Amino acid sequence: MCKVFAGQNPDGYRQINRSIRIAGHSTSIQLEATFWELLDEIADSQGLTTPKFISKLYDEALEINGVIPNFASMLRTTCALYLRGHQPSAEEKQALKREAA
């Protein structure tokens, strides 16, 4: 059973740094390649670039929670929620596309 997980391609858990502008500040985020691929997929599904999606996610999380203690971990759990089928409604996706235009 564990061979599926143990035998995965090491490229998937290779660390990748990306520079992104969040809240007007340039920052670097380090995640495993698999998470970057998922974030790219999530952003694309919402008609956004990955940096725009991440910036919007940051702003909304800050508005809702007041603080984000570990943003990289939040991005990883965002990917897990996405894989579990938690996605924005059609109306939310349309609103995102309008804002991005």
Phi, psi and omega in degrees: 000315183286347181299328177300318181279316182293329183268012181294157180294125180300339178299332181293331179251017172291134180285134178230133174260135173232138175270131183220147176265120179233128179053038177081003181240138175282136179215165178243134179240130179251121177220164175289152183306321180299320179292322176297320178298318179293319178296321175300317180294316179298312181301314180299321180295341180254007178072027181238158168285161179298315178299320179294318178299313182296318179297317179295318177300315179301309181301315182292320179295320178296318178296318183284315188258342180083335180205150177235099186293329181211091186295322179299319177294323178297322178295320178296316180289332172300317178297320179296317178298319178299315180294334178276001175098004178279109181224157179297153177291167178301322179295318178295320178296318179296319179298319178297317180296321178295317180294325182287335183285000000 
